[in-house]
Amino acid sequence: MQFASIIKTQIQIPDELYREAKRVAAEYEMSFTEVVRRSLERALPGYPPRNTGWQPPEPLSLGMRCPIDDDEWRLLANEPDYVPRRLIKRRK
């Protein structure tokens, strides 16, 4: 990846991370700056821009065979033996 210009900046990193980056630079005979640049080039593609304009599709109505009243949803979800009122067969 080529850059049209270079920006000089300062960063604050933990001591251990700094020592590891300096070690890598020494072992692979490159500058500390090059270690940081290569690390950023590898890490940044994992963070794509969040504002992509993508929206989830509209949900499809699959219909319900037995409409459930709003007050019955909690009972239906939490009570294993609960039977919706509309399914209870009325005895004569």
Long-range contacts (C-beta under 8 A, 24 or more apart in sequence): 1-41, 11-36
